[in-house]
């Protein structure tokens, strides 16, 4: 199965320049292991939506049309070397309360944890396929090569 790491152009540039997709550390409690997240959702992973501070002082997720304006990018790879959602739970040391909260938040955003895959180690970009969302559809940009 092909899975996708969803991001925006600015972050994709940093990923390509570093040579790897690094585990997400934002909001990861001390004692838990960060994860490089992938999704089998072929359209978009709702939990990849960026957050903004609303004028009311509350945080809210950007909508998909708002995200499109940031230029969406995804990196595709086979899932066979990645952990499944149940394996991620076991490997990261995440608490039961956190799992419940993540599932609840995911469903509220229209995401399905059963579509989640991950790696506890950086994922090299060499060999990954990069797509960009343009004209209302995903367009393949190309397969990434080793940096010269």
N, CA, C and O atoms as CSV, one atom per row, in Angstrom:
chain,resi,resn,atom,element,x,y,z
A,1,UNK,N,N,0.844,-1.169,0.000
A,1,UNK,CA,C,0.000,0.000,0.000
A,1,UNK,C,C,0.900,1.246,0.000
A,1,UNK,O,O,1.937,1.281,0.662
A,2,UNK,N,N,0.478,2.257,-0.755
A,2,UNK,CA,C,1.200,3.525,-0.769
A,2,UNK,C,C,0.608,4.434,0.303
A,2,UNK,O,O,-0.611,4.536,0.440
A,3,UNK,N,N,1.478,5.088,1.057
A,3,UNK,CA,C,1.058,6.036,2.089
A,3,UNK,C,C,1.753,7.368,1.836
A,3,UNK,O,O,2.736,7.444,1.099
A,4,UNK,N,N,1.219,8.420,2.466
A,4,UNK,CA,C,1.656,9.778,2.161
A,4,UNK,C,C,1.989,10.569,3.420
A,4,UNK,O,O,1.290,10.487,4.430
A,5,UNK,N,N,3.060,11.326,3.334
A,5,UNK,CA,C,3.385,12.320,4.357
A,5,UNK,C,C,2.942,13.651,3.771
A,5,UNK,O,O,3.536,14.140,2.810
A,6,UNK,N,N,1.893,14.240,4.351
A,6,UNK,CA,C,1.326,15.488,3.844
A,6,UNK,C,C,1.964,16.686,4.528
A,6,UNK,O,O,2.218,16.666,5.732
A,7,UNK,N,N,2.220,17.730,3.745
A,7,UNK,CA,C,2.835,18.939,4.282
A,7,UNK,C,C,2.539,20.111,3.349
A,7,UNK,O,O,1.727,19.992,2.432
A,8,UNK,N,N,3.195,21.230,3.586
A,8,UNK,CA,C,3.069,22.395,2.713
A,8,UNK,C,C,4.426,22.679,2.064
A,8,UNK,O,O,5.457,22.162,2.494
A,9,UNK,N,N,4.401,23.512,1.021
A,9,UNK,CA,C,5.616,23.753,0.232
A,9,UNK,C,C,6.804,24.202,1.069
A,9,UNK,O,O,7.905,23.680,0.896
A,10,UNK,N,N,6.607,25.156,1.972
A,10,UNK,CA,C,7.735,25.648,2.773
A,10,UNK,C,C,8.373,24.523,3.585
A,10,UNK,O,O,9.598,24.425,3.659
A,11,UNK,N,N,7.557,23.689,4.181
A,11,UNK,CA,C,8.086,22.560,4.958
A,11,UNK,C,C,8.714,21.517,4.038
A,11,UNK,O,O,9.725,20.909,4.390
A,12,UNK,N,N,8.122,21.308,2.860
A,12,UNK,CA,C,8.677,20.343,1.904
A,12,UNK,C,C,10.074,20.760,1.473
A,12,UNK,O,O,10.959,19.919,1.321
A,13,UNK,N,N,10.272,22.057,1.275
A,13,UNK,CA,C,11.595,22.561,0.900
A,13,UNK,C,C,12.611,22.235,1.989
A,13,UNK,O,O,13.719,21.785,1.697
A,14,UNK,N,N,12.231,22.464,3.242
A,14,UNK,CA,C,13.127,22.160,4.368
A,14,UNK,C,C,13.403,20.657,4.452
A,14,UNK,O,O,14.525,20.245,4.745
A,15,UNK,N,N,12.386,19.849,4.197
A,15,UNK,CA,C,12.552,18.392,4.220
A,15,UNK,C,C,13.552,17.963,3.152
A,15,UNK,O,O,14.467,17.187,3.428
A,16,UNK,N,N,13.377,18.464,1.944
A,16,UNK,CA,C,14.278,18.099,0.838
A,16,UNK,C,C,15.699,18.549,1.143
A,16,UNK,O,O,16.653,17.804,0.918
A,17,UNK,N,N,15.839,19.771,1.656
A,17,UNK,CA,C,17.178,20.287,1.979
A,17,UNK,C,C,17.867,19.474,3.070
A,17,UNK,O,O,19.088,19.319,3.051
A,18,UNK,N,N,17.092,18.954,4.020
A,18,UNK,CA,C,17.679,18.154,5.106
A,18,UNK,C,C,17.969,16.719,4.669
A,18,UNK,O,O,18.811,16.040,5.256
A,19,UNK,N,N,17.262,16.267,3.631
A,19,UNK,CA,C,17.442,14.903,3.146
A,19,UNK,C,C,16.565,13.872,3.829
A,19,UNK,O,O,16.575,12.703,3.445
A,20,UNK,N,N,15.797,14.289,4.845
A,20,UNK,CA,C,14.942,13.347,5.584
A,20,UNK,C,C,13.700,14.043,6.114
A,20,UNK,O,O,13.699,15.246,6.371
A,21,UNK,N,N,12.644,13.254,6.271
A,21,UNK,CA,C,11.469,13.724,7.003
A,21,UNK,C,C,11.734,13.358,8.454
A,21,UNK,O,O,11.913,12.185,8.784
A,22,UNK,N,N,11.759,14.360,9.315
A,22,UNK,CA,C,12.093,14.140,10.725
A,22,UNK,C,C,10.844,13.886,11.555
A,22,UNK,O,O,9.772,14.384,11.213
A,23,UNK,N,N,10.958,13.123,12.637
A,23,UNK,CA,C,9.813,12.905,13.519
A,23,UNK,C,C,9.263,14.228,14.057
A,23,UNK,O,O,10.015,15.141,14.396
A,24,UNK,N,N,7.933,14.305,14.125
A,24,UNK,CA,C,7.257,15.499,14.636
A,24,UNK,C,C,7.420,15.561,16.148
A,24,UNK,O,O,7.056,14.621,16.855
A,25,UNK,N,N,7.967,16.668,16.644
A,25,UNK,CA,C,8.202,16.804,18.084
A,25,UNK,C,C,7.238,17.776,18.758
A,25,UNK,O,O,7.136,17.787,19.984
A,26,UNK,N,N,6.534,18.587,17.982
A,26,UNK,CA,C,5.623,19.580,18.563
A,26,UNK,C,C,4.506,18.884,19.334
A,26,UNK,O,O,3.815,18.018,18.797
A,27,UNK,N,N,4.340,19.263,20.579
A,27,UNK,CA,C,3.267,18.729,21.405
A,27,UNK,C,C,3.497,17.313,21.915
A,27,UNK,O,O,2.597,16.720,22.509
A,28,UNK,N,N,4.685,16.763,21.694
A,28,UNK,CA,C,4.971,15.404,22.174
A,28,UNK,C,C,5.443,15.497,23.623
A,28,UNK,O,O,6.479,16.103,23.896
A,29,UNK,N,N,4.697,14.905,24.552
A,29,UNK,CA,C,5.082,14.973,25.964
A,29,UNK,C,C,6.422,14.290,26.233
A,29,UNK,O,O,6.836,13.384,25.510
A,30,UNK,N,N,7.079,14.745,27.280
A,30,UNK,CA,C,8.333,14.131,27.712
A,30,UNK,C,C,8.071,12.657,28.004
A,30,UNK,O,O,7.073,12.313,28.638
A,31,UNK,N,N,8.956,11.797,27.545
A,31,UNK,CA,C,8.808,10.369,27.772
A,31,UNK,C,C,8.172,9.629,26.611
A,31,UNK,O,O,8.244,8.402,26.547
A,32,UNK,N,N,7.541,10.363,25.680
A,32,UNK,CA,C,6.975,9.733,24.489
A,32,UNK,C,C,7.928,9.921,23.324
A,32,UNK,O,O,8.679,10.895,23.273
A,33,UNK,N,N,7.891,8.991,22.398
A,33,UNK,CA,C,8.766,9.060,21.231
A,33,UNK,C,C,8.040,9.771,20.090
A,33,UNK,O,O,6.886,9.455,19.801
A,34,UNK,N,N,8.709,10.735,19.434
A,34,UNK,CA,C,8.091,11.413,18.290
A,34,UNK,C,C,8.023,10.490,17.072
A,34,UNK,O,O,8.765,9.512,16.979
A,35,UNK,N,N,7.129,10.814,16.147
A,35,UNK,CA,C,6.829,9.963,14.999
A,35,UNK,C,C,6.875,10.779,13.709
A,35,UNK,O,O,6.490,11.949,13.697
A,36,UNK,N,N,7.345,10.162,12.624
A,36,UNK,CA,C,7.148,10.692,11.272
A,36,UNK,C,C,5.821,10.092,10.815
A,36,UNK,O,O,5.703,8.874,10.677
A,37,UNK,N,N,4.826,10.941,10.581
A,37,UNK,CA,C,3.474,10.471,10.291
A,37,UNK,C,C,3.209,10.336,8.801
A,37,UNK,O,O,3.636,11.167,7.999
A,38,UNK,N,N,2.493,9.272,8.445
A,38,UNK,CA,C,2.021,9.026,7.082
A,38,UNK,C,C,0.552,8.626,7.165
A,38,UNK,O,O,0.074,8.184,8.209
A,39,UNK,N,N,-0.156,8.789,6.048
A,39,UNK,CA,C,-1.563,8.406,5.981
A,39,UNK,C,C,-1.829,7.664,4.675
A,39,UNK,O,O,-1.233,7.972,3.643
A,40,UNK,N,N,-2.723,6.692,4.732
A,40,UNK,CA,C,-3.132,5.995,3.512
A,40,UNK,C,C,-4.263,6.733,2.801
A,40,UNK,O,O,-4.702,6.306,1.734
A,41,UNK,N,N,-4.739,7.834,3.381
A,41,UNK,CA,C,-5.775,8.638,2.732
A,41,UNK,C,C,-5.179,9.261,1.470
A,41,UNK,O,O,-4.209,10.015,1.552
A,42,UNK,N,N,-5.741,8.956,0.319
A,42,UNK,CA,C,-5.179,9.399,-0.961
A,42,UNK,C,C,-5.483,10.853,-1.288
A,42,UNK,O,O,-4.859,11.429,-2.179
A,43,UNK,N,N,-6.429,11.450,-0.582
A,43,UNK,CA,C,-6.820,12.824,-0.878
A,43,UNK,C,C,-6.112,13.822,0.021
A,43,UNK,O,O,-5.479,14.757,-0.466
A,44,UNK,N,N,-6.215,13.629,1.335
A,44,UNK,CA,C,-5.623,14.542,2.312
A,44,UNK,C,C,-5.794,13.941,3.692
A,44,UNK,O,O,-6.771,13.238,3.951
A,45,UNK,N,N,-4.855,14.213,4.573
A,45,UNK,CA,C,-4.950,13.788,5.972
A,45,UNK,C,C,-5.388,15.001,6.778
A,45,UNK,O,O,-4.595,15.921,6.980
A,46,UNK,N,N,-6.649,15.024,7.248
A,46,UNK,CA,C,-7.164,16.204,7.949
A,46,UNK,C,C,-6.328,16.655,9.145
A,46,UNK,O,O,-6.303,17.845,9.460
A,47,UNK,N,N,-5.645,15.728,9.816
A,47,UNK,CA,C,-4.839,16.135,10.970
A,47,UNK,C,C,-3.565,16.861,10.556
A,47,UNK,O,O,-2.832,17.359,11.410
A,48,UNK,N,N,-3.294,16.926,9.253
A,48,UNK,CA,C,-2.139,17.685,8.756
A,48,UNK,C,C,-2.468,19.171,8.595
A,48,UNK,O,O,-1.588,19.974,8.284
A,49,UNK,N,N,-3.739,19.534,8.808
A,49,UNK,CA,C,-4.113,20.948,8.717
A,49,UNK,C,C,-3.360,21.765,9.758
A,49,UNK,O,O,-3.247,21.367,10.917
A,50,UNK,N,N,-2.852,22.902,9.330
A,50,UNK,CA,C,-2.146,23.809,10.238
A,50,UNK,C,C,-3.161,24.520,11.131
A,50,UNK,O,O,-4.335,24.652,10.785
A,51,UNK,N,N,-2.681,24.969,12.280
A,51,UNK,CA,C,-3.522,25.707,13.226
A,51,UNK,C,C,-3.197,27.192,13.136
A,51,UNK,O,O,-2.054,27.574,12.886
A,52,UNK,N,N,-4.215,28.024,13.344
A,52,UNK,CA,C,-3.989,29.468,13.425
A,52,UNK,C,C,-4.710,29.999,14.657
A,52,UNK,O,O,-5.658,29.397,15.162
A,53,UNK,N,N,-4.234,31.133,15.115
A,53,UNK,CA,C,-4.866,31.795,16.251
A,53,UNK,C,C,-5.966,32.694,15.717
A,53,UNK,O,O,-5.697,33.660,15.004
A,54,UNK,N,N,-7.201,32.375,16.061
A,54,UNK,CA,C,-8.364,33.156,15.649
A,54,UNK,C,C,-8.362,34.477,16.414
A,54,UNK,O,O,-7.873,34.523,17.543
A,55,UNK,N,N,-8.899,35.561,15.827
A,55,UNK,CA,C,-8.946,36.847,16.543
A,55,UNK,C,C,-9.605,36.765,17.925
A,55,UNK,O,O,-9.339,37.597,18.792
A,56,UNK,N,N,-10.466,35.760,18.125
A,56,UNK,CA,C,-11.120,35.583,19.425
A,56,UNK,C,C,-10.153,35.057,20.480
A,56,UNK,O,O,-10.472,35.030,21.669
A,57,UNK,N,N,-8.960,34.635,20.032
A,57,UNK,CA,C,-7.979,34.083,20.958
A,57,UNK,C,C,-7.948,32.566,20.975
A,57,UNK,O,O,-7.103,31.970,21.643
A,58,UNK,N,N,-8.863,31.932,20.245
A,58,UNK,CA,C,-8.904,30.474,20.183
A,58,UNK,C,C,-8.107,29.963,18.986
A,58,UNK,O,O,-8.041,30.615,17.944
A,59,UNK,N,N,-7.508,28.796,19.150
A,59,UNK,CA,C,-6.834,28.144,18.034
A,59,UNK,C,C,-7.870,27.420,17.187
A,59,UNK,O,O,-8.826,26.850,17.712
A,60,UNK,N,N,-7.676,27.447,15.883
A,60,UNK,CA,C,-8.545,26.674,15.003
A,60,UNK,C,C,-7.719,26.094,13.865
A,60,UNK,O,O,-6.675,26.634,13.498
A,61,UNK,N,N,-8.198,24.997,13.319
A,61,UNK,CA,C,-7.543,24.373,12.171
A,61,UNK,C,C,-7.916,25.129,10.909
A,61,UNK,O,O,-9.052,25.574,10.745
A,62,UNK,N,N,-6.945,25.267,10.023
A,62,UNK,CA,C,-7.255,25.817,8.714
A,62,UNK,C,C,-8.157,24.833,7.977
A,62,UNK,O,O,-8.081,23.625,8.203
A,63,UNK,N,N,-9.001,25.347,7.106
A,63,UNK,CA,C,-9.830,24.489,6.266
A,63,UNK,C,C,-8.979,23.973,5.104
A,63,UNK,O,O,-7.881,24.475,4.866
A,64,UNK,N,N,-9.480,22.983,4.392
A,64,UNK,CA,C,-8.730,22.474,3.242
A,64,UNK,C,C,-8.490,23.581,2.211
A,64,UNK,O,O,-7.365,23.709,1.728
A,65,UNK,N,N,-9.508,24.394,1.848
A,65,UNK,CA,C,-9.237,25.484,0.897
A,65,UNK,C,C,-8.170,26.464,1.409
A,65,UNK,O,O,-7.381,26.981,0.618
A,66,UNK,N,N,-8.139,26.719,2.702
A,66,UNK,CA,C,-7.093,27.586,3.256
A,66,UNK,C,C,-5.724,26.911,3.152
A,66,UNK,O,O,-4.721,27.571,2.878
A,67,UNK,N,N,-5.687,25.613,3.368
A,67,UNK,CA,C,-4.431,24.869,3.253
A,67,UNK,C,C,-3.926,24.868,1.813
A,67,UNK,O,O,-2.722,24.968,1.576
A,68,UNK,N,N,-4.843,24.754,0.851
A,68,UNK,CA,C,-4.457,24.746,-0.566
A,68,UNK,C,C,-3.687,26.017,-0.914
A,68,UNK,O,O,-2.757,25.979,-1.720
A,69,UNK,N,N,-4.067,27.133,-0.313
A,69,UNK,CA,C,-3.372,28.407,-0.572
A,69,UNK,C,C,-1.916,28.373,-0.100
A,69,UNK,O,O,-1.098,29.160,-0.575
A,70,UNK,N,N,-1.587,27.475,0.825
A,70,UNK,CA,C,-0.209,27.337,1.316
A,70,UNK,C,C,0.626,26.414,0.420
A,70,UNK,O,O,1.815,26.218,0.668
A,71,UNK,N,N,0.015,25.858,-0.601
A,71,UNK,CA,C,0.607,24.933,-1.574
A,71,UNK,C,C,0.903,23.584,-0.903
A,71,UNK,O,O,1.902,23.422,-0.202
A,72,UNK,N,N,0.017,22.643,-1.137
A,72,UNK,CA,C,0.115,21.319,-0.529
A,72,UNK,C,C,1.099,20.427,-1.276
A,72,UNK,O,O,1.156,20.425,-2.505
A,73,UNK,N,N,1.862,19.679,-0.509
A,73,UNK,CA,C,2.841,18.734,-1.039
A,73,UNK,C,C,2.692,17.437,-0.251
A,73,UNK,O,O,2.372,17.447,0.937
A,74,UNK,N,N,2.929,16.327,-0.933
A,74,UNK,CA,C,2.956,15.047,-0.221
A,74,UNK,C,C,4.116,14.209,-0.745
A,74,UNK,O,O,4.500,14.287,-1.912
A,75,UNK,N,N,4.653,13.409,0.160
A,75,UNK,CA,C,5.721,12.471,-0.170
A,75,UNK,C,C,5.125,11.071,-0.062
A,75,UNK,O,O,4.542,10.719,0.964
A,76,UNK,N,N,5.270,10.279,-1.113
A,76,UNK,CA,C,4.663,8.946,-1.156
A,76,UNK,C,C,5.714,7.855,-1.023
A,76,UNK,O,O,6.822,7.962,-1.547
A,77,UNK,N,N,5.334,6.797,-0.305
A,77,UNK,CA,C,6.212,5.635,-0.155
A,77,UNK,C,C,5.376,4.410,0.188
A,77,UNK,O,O,4.234,4.551,0.626
A,78,UNK,N,N,5.921,3.213,0.000
A,78,UNK,CA,C,5.212,2.001,0.421
A,78,UNK,C,C,5.148,1.934,1.950
A,78,UNK,O,O,6.043,2.416,2.645
A,79,UNK,N,N,4.082,1.333,2.452
A,79,UNK,CA,C,3.877,1.257,3.907
A,79,UNK,C,C,4.618,0.101,4.569
A,79,UNK,O,O,4.637,0.010,5.797
A,80,UNK,N,N,5.226,-0.781,3.785
A,80,UNK,CA,C,5.745,-2.030,4.356
A,80,UNK,C,C,6.847,-1.873,5.397
A,80,UNK,O,O,7.062,-2.793,6.187
A,81,UNK,N,N,7.547,-0.755,5.429
A,81,UNK,CA,C,8.594,-0.563,6.446
A,81,UNK,C,C,8.118,0.311,7.610
A,81,UNK,O,O,8.884,0.596,8.530
A,82,UNK,N,N,6.865,0.728,7.564
A,82,UNK,CA,C,6.329,1.635,8.587
A,82,UNK,C,C,5.503,0.882,9.625
A,82,UNK,O,O,5.039,-0.234,9.390
A,83,UNK,N,N,5.337,1.518,10.768
A,83,UNK,CA,C,4.479,0.987,11.825
A,83,UNK,C,C,3.026,1.343,11.531
A,83,UNK,O,O,2.745,2.404,10.975
A,84,UNK,N,N,2.106,0.459,11.902
A,84,UNK,CA,C,0.679,0.761,11.828
A,84,UNK,C,C,0.287,1.558,13.078
A,84,UNK,O,O,1.077,1.671,14.016
A,85,UNK,N,N,-0.917,2.102,13.091
A,85,UNK,CA,C,-1.391,2.863,14.250
A,85,UNK,C,C,-1.281,2.043,15.542
A,85,UNK,O,O,-0.728,2.556,16.514
A,86,UNK,N,N,-1.775,0.799,15.609
A,86,UNK,CA,C,-1.609,0.040,16.862
A,86,UNK,C,C,-0.141,-0.151,17.258
A,86,UNK,O,O,0.192,-0.106,18.442
A,87,UNK,N,N,0.723,-0.362,16.283
A,87,UNK,CA,C,2.152,-0.516,16.579
A,87,UNK,C,C,2.763,0.799,17.065
A,87,UNK,O,O,3.643,0.795,17.926
A,88,UNK,N,N,2.299,1.916,16.519
A,88,UNK,CA,C,2.782,3.232,16.960
A,88,UNK,C,C,2.430,3.444,18.427
A,88,UNK,O,O,3.263,3.895,19.213
A,89,UNK,N,N,1.196,3.117,18.791
A,89,UNK,CA,C,0.753,3.270,20.182
A,89,UNK,C,C,1.686,2.502,21.110
A,89,UNK,O,O,2.134,3.024,22.130
A,90,UNK,N,N,1.971,1.265,20.745
A,90,UNK,CA,C,2.823,0.418,21.588
A,90,UNK,C,C,4.266,0.924,21.634
A,90,UNK,O,O,4.892,0.926,22.693
A,91,UNK,N,N,4.787,1.350,20.491
A,91,UNK,CA,C,6.208,1.718,20.396
A,91,UNK,C,C,6.544,3.079,20.990
A,91,UNK,O,O,7.685,3.314,21.388
A,92,UNK,N,N,5.569,3.976,21.054
A,92,UNK,CA,C,5.865,5.343,21.500
A,92,UNK,C,C,5.686,5.563,22.988
A,92,UNK,O,O,6.191,6.547,23.528
A,93,UNK,N,N,4.984,4.677,23.658
A,93,UNK,CA,C,4.750,4.877,25.081
A,93,UNK,C,C,3.656,5.887,25.371
A,93,UNK,O,O,3.579,6.423,26.477
A,94,UNK,N,N,2.808,6.153,24.384
A,94,UNK,CA,C,1.726,7.114,24.567
A,94,UNK,C,C,0.709,6.550,25.572
A,94,UNK,O,O,0.410,5.356,25.568
A,95,UNK,N,N,0.196,7.422,26.416
A,95,UNK,CA,C,-0.747,6.997,27.456
A,95,UNK,C,C,-2.114,6.667,26.856
A,95,UNK,O,O,-2.454,7.124,25.765
A,96,UNK,N,N,-2.888,5.868,27.586
A,96,UNK,CA,C,-4.240,5.520,27.144
A,96,UNK,C,C,-5.100,6.769,26.994
A,96,UNK,O,O,-5.887,6.876,26.054
A,97,UNK,N,N,-4.948,7.715,27.924
A,97,UNK,CA,C,-5.716,8.963,27.840
A,97,UNK,C,C,-5.361,9.738,26.581
A,97,UNK,O,O,-6.238,10.312,25.935
A,98,UNK,N,N,-4.069,9.758,26.225
A,98,UNK,CA,C,-3.633,10.462,25.026
A,98,UNK,C,C,-4.176,9.773,23.776
A,98,UNK,O,O,-4.591,10.443,22.831
A,99,UNK,N,N,-4.174,8.446,23.765
A,99,UNK,CA,C,-4.722,7.695,22.627
A,99,UNK,C,C,-6.193,8.041,22.446
A,99,UNK,O,O,-6.640,8.298,21.328
A,100,UNK,N,N,-6.944,8.048,23.543
A,100,UNK,CA,C,-8.361,8.395,23.484
A,100,UNK,C,C,-8.540,9.806,22.945
A,100,UNK,O,O,-9.401,10.043,22.097
A,101,UNK,N,N,-7.734,10.743,23.429
A,101,UNK,CA,C,-7.814,12.129,22.967
A,101,UNK,C,C,-7.450,12.277,21.500
A,101,UNK,O,O,-8.102,13.021,20.768
A,102,UNK,N,N,-6.408,11.571,21.067
A,102,UNK,CA,C,-6.001,11.626,19.656
A,102,UNK,C,C,-7.095,11.076,18.749
A,102,UNK,O,O,-7.384,11.652,17.700
A,103,UNK,N,N,-7.700,9.969,19.149
A,103,UNK,CA,C,-8.779,9.379,18.348
A,103,UNK,C,C,-9.975,10.319,18.266
A,103,UNK,O,O,-10.562,10.502,17.199
A,104,UNK,N,N,-10.326,10.906,19.393
A,104,UNK,CA,C,-11.462,11.824,19.429
A,104,UNK,C,C,-11.204,13.034,18.529
A,104,UNK,O,O,-12.062,13.423,17.736
A,105,UNK,N,N,-10.010,13.625,18.662
A,105,UNK,CA,C,-9.657,14.792,17.846
A,105,UNK,C,C,-9.614,14.423,16.364
A,105,UNK,O,O,-10.049,15.200,15.514
A,106,UNK,N,N,-9.095,13.248,16.059
A,106,UNK,CA,C,-9.012,12.800,14.665
A,106,UNK,C,C,-10.401,12.675,14.052
A,106,UNK,O,O,-10.654,13.178,12.957
A,107,UNK,N,N,-11.291,12.008,14.760
A,107,UNK,CA,C,-12.649,11.813,14.232
A,107,UNK,C,C,-13.367,13.145,14.057
A,107,UNK,O,O,-14.123,13.326,13.103
A,108,UNK,N,N,-13.132,14.073,14.977
A,108,UNK,CA,C,-13.751,15.400,14.884
A,108,UNK,C,C,-13.302,16.123,13.614
A,108,UNK,O,O,-14.057,16.905,13.037
A,109,UNK,N,N,-12.068,15.856,13.184
A,109,UNK,CA,C,-11.531,16.490,11.978
A,109,UNK,C,C,-11.817,15.676,10.714
A,109,UNK,O,O,-11.471,16.104,9.612
A,110,UNK,N,N,-12.438,14.522,10.864
A,110,UNK,CA,C,-12.728,13.677,9.711
A,110,UNK,C,C,-11.609,12.720,9.363
A,110,UNK,O,O,-11.591,12.166,8.263
A,111,UNK,N,N,-10.672,12.514,10.280
A,111,UNK,CA,C,-9.543,11.607,10.048
A,111,UNK,C,C,-9.860,10.226,10.613
A,111,UNK,O,O,-10.742,10.067,11.457
A,112,UNK,N,N,-9.125,9.239,10.130
A,112,UNK,CA,C,-9.298,7.865,10.588
A,112,UNK,C,C,-7.954,7.323,11.058
A,112,UNK,O,O,-7.062,7.110,10.237
A,113,UNK,N,N,-7.787,7.094,12.358
A,113,UNK,CA,C,-6.529,6.533,12.852
A,113,UNK,C,C,-6.122,5.237,12.159
A,113,UNK,O,O,-4.933,4.930,12.078
A,114,UNK,N,N,-7.089,4.475,11.660
A,114,UNK,CA,C,-6.753,3.229,10.955
A,114,UNK,C,C,-5.956,3.499,9.674
A,114,UNK,O,O,-5.360,2.579,9.113
A,115,UNK,N,N,-5.941,4.751,9.211
A,115,UNK,CA,C,-5.177,5.133,8.014
A,115,UNK,C,C,-3.774,5.630,8.357
A,115,UNK,O,O,-3.001,5.964,7.459
A,116,UNK,N,N,-3.438,5.681,9.645
A,116,UNK,CA,C,-2.159,6.248,10.069
A,116,UNK,C,C,-1.049,5.202,10.104
A,116,UNK,O,O,-1.245,4.061,10.521
A,117,UNK,N,N,0.113,5.636,9.653
A,117,UNK,CA,C,1.343,4.849,9.681
A,117,UNK,C,C,2.449,5.763,10.163
A,117,UNK,O,O,2.299,6.985,10.128
A,118,UNK,N,N,3.549,5.200,10.609
A,118,UNK,CA,C,4.623,6.068,11.066
A,118,UNK,C,C,5.951,5.367,11.233
A,118,UNK,O,O,6.060,4.143,11.175
A,119,UNK,N,N,6.963,6.203,11.444
A,119,UNK,CA,C,8.321,5.741,11.712
A,119,UNK,C,C,8.857,6.506,12.908
A,119,UNK,O,O,8.606,7.703,13.045
A,120,UNK,N,N,9.590,5.828,13.769
A,120,UNK,CA,C,10.214,6.496,14.911
A,120,UNK,C,C,11.574,7.078,14.532
A,120,UNK,O,O,12.196,7.785,15.324
A,121,UNK,N,N,12.023,6.781,13.334
A,121,UNK,CA,C,13.310,7.281,12.839
A,121,UNK,C,C,13.074,8.219,11.664
A,121,UNK,O,O,12.040,8.125,11.002
A,122,UNK,N,N,14.016,9.127,11.391
A,122,UNK,CA,C,13.891,9.966,10.200
A,122,UNK,C,C,13.728,9.093,8.949
A,122,UNK,O,O,14.313,8.014,8.850
A,123,UNK,N,N,12.931,9.573,8.008
A,123,UNK,CA,C,12.699,8.846,6.760
A,123,UNK,C,C,13.446,9.562,5.639
A,123,UNK,O,O,13.092,10.689,5.292
A,124,UNK,N,N,14.474,8.933,5.066
A,124,UNK,CA,C,15.209,9.572,3.967
A,124,UNK,C,C,14.277,9.853,2.786
A,124,UNK,O,O,13.402,9.046,2.475
A,125,UNK,N,N,14.470,10.999,2.131
A,125,UNK,CA,C,13.599,11.360,1.009
A,125,UNK,C,C,14.039,10.726,-0.306
A,125,UNK,O,O,13.259,10.658,-1.256
A,126,UNK,N,N,15.272,10.266,-0.364
A,126,UNK,CA,C,15.747,9.653,-1.605
A,126,UNK,C,C,14.843,8.485,-1.985
A,126,UNK,O,O,14.610,7.581,-1.183
A,127,UNK,N,N,14.347,8.513,-3.196
A,127,UNK,CA,C,13.472,7.458,-3.691
A,127,UNK,C,C,11.993,7.714,-3.470
A,127,UNK,O,O,11.156,7.048,-4.080
A,128,UNK,N,N,11.648,8.677,-2.598
A,128,UNK,CA,C,10.238,8.990,-2.387
A,128,UNK,C,C,9.704,9.758,-3.590
A,128,UNK,O,O,10.445,10.483,-4.253
A,129,UNK,N,N,8.420,9.595,-3.864
A,129,UNK,CA,C,7.762,10.348,-4.926
A,129,UNK,C,C,7.125,11.579,-4.300
A,129,UNK,O,O,6.466,11.490,-3.264
A,130,UNK,N,N,7.327,12.736,-4.941
A,130,UNK,CA,C,6.751,13.987,-4.442
A,130,UNK,C,C,5.630,14.427,-5.378
A,130,UNK,O,O,5.804,14.486,-6.595
A,131,UNK,N,N,4.475,14.734,-4.786
A,131,UNK,CA,C,3.325,15.260,-5.513
A,131,UNK,C,C,3.003,16.648,-4.982
A,131,UNK,O,O,3.284,16.967,-3.827
A,132,UNK,N,N,2.399,17.480,-5.854
A,132,UNK,CA,C,1.938,18.807,-5.452
A,132,UNK,C,C,0.466,18.921,-5.846
A,132,UNK,O,O,0.066,18.446,-6.909
A,133,UNK,N,N,-0.334,19.548,-4.991
A,133,UNK,CA,C,-1.758,19.717,-5.260
A,133,UNK,C,C,-1.937,20.962,-6.120
A,133,UNK,O,O,-1.717,22.083,-5.660
A,134,UNK,N,N,-2.339,20.755,-7.370
A,134,UNK,CA,C,-2.501,21.866,-8.311
A,134,UNK,C,C,-3.753,21.636,-9.146
A,134,UNK,O,O,-4.020,20.515,-9.577
A,135,UNK,N,N,-4.518,22.694,-9.373
A,135,UNK,CA,C,-5.701,22.578,-10.217
A,135,UNK,C,C,-6.733,21.605,-9.694
A,135,UNK,O,O,-7.466,20.994,-10.471
A,136,UNK,N,N,-6.798,21.456,-8.376
A,136,UNK,CA,C,-7.799,20.591,-7.761
A,136,UNK,C,C,-7.457,19.114,-7.749
A,136,UNK,O,O,-8.315,18.278,-7.466
A,137,UNK,N,N,-6.192,18.781,-8.057
A,137,UNK,CA,C,-5.785,17.370,-8.056
A,137,UNK,C,C,-4.302,17.256,-7.721
A,137,UNK,O,O,-3.544,18.217,-7.855
A,138,UNK,N,N,-3.905,16.068,-7.285
A,138,UNK,CA,C,-2.494,15.801,-7.009
A,138,UNK,C,C,-1.767,15.533,-8.312
A,138,UNK,O,O,-2.206,14.712,-9.118
A,139,UNK,N,N,-0.653,16.228,-8.521
A,139,UNK,CA,C,0.178,16.080,-9.716
A,139,UNK,C,C,1.564,15.606,-9.279
A,139,UNK,O,O,2.167,16.188,-8.378
A,140,UNK,N,N,2.060,14.562,-9.913
A,140,UNK,CA,C,3.392,14.067,-9.557
A,140,UNK,C,C,4.453,15.044,-10.031
A,140,UNK,O,O,4.479,15.437,-11.197
A,141,UNK,N,N,5.334,15.432,-9.106
A,141,UNK,CA,C,6.458,16.311,-9.415
A,141,UNK,C,C,7.639,15.454,-9.854
A,141,UNK,O,O,8.354,15.805,-10.793
A,142,UNK,N,N,7.841,14.332,-9.175
A,142,UNK,CA,C,8.918,13.430,-9.543
A,142,UNK,C,C,9.411,12.618,-8.371
A,142,UNK,O,O,8.969,12.793,-7.235
A,143,UNK,N,N,10.333,11.731,-8.668
A,143,UNK,CA,C,10.959,10.912,-7.634
A,143,UNK,C,C,12.233,11.608,-7.187
A,143,UNK,O,O,13.032,12.051,-8.012
A,144,UNK,N,N,12.417,11.703,-5.881
A,144,UNK,CA,C,13.562,12.423,-5.333
A,144,UNK,C,C,14.832,11.587,-5.447
A,144,UNK,O,O,14.837,10.380,-5.206
A,145,UNK,N,N,15.888,12.263,-5.818
A,145,UNK,CA,C,17.195,11.633,-5.998
A,145,UNK,C,C,18.114,12.046,-4.863
A,145,UNK,O,O,17.822,12.983,-4.119
A,146,UNK,N,N,19.210,11.346,-4.739
A,146,UNK,CA,C,20.219,11.691,-3.736
A,146,UNK,C,C,20.802,13.056,-4.076
A,146,UNK,O,O,21.081,13.344,-5.240
A,147,UNK,N,N,20.986,13.900,-3.053
A,147,UNK,CA,C,21.569,15.228,-3.266
A,147,UNK,C,C,22.993,15.083,-3.789
A,147,UNK,O,O,23.736,14.188,-3.388
A,148,UNK,N,N,23.353,15.990,-4.699
A,148,UNK,CA,C,24.706,15.942,-5.295
A,148,UNK,C,C,25.757,16.398,-4.313
A,148,UNK,O,O,26.943,16.421,-4.643
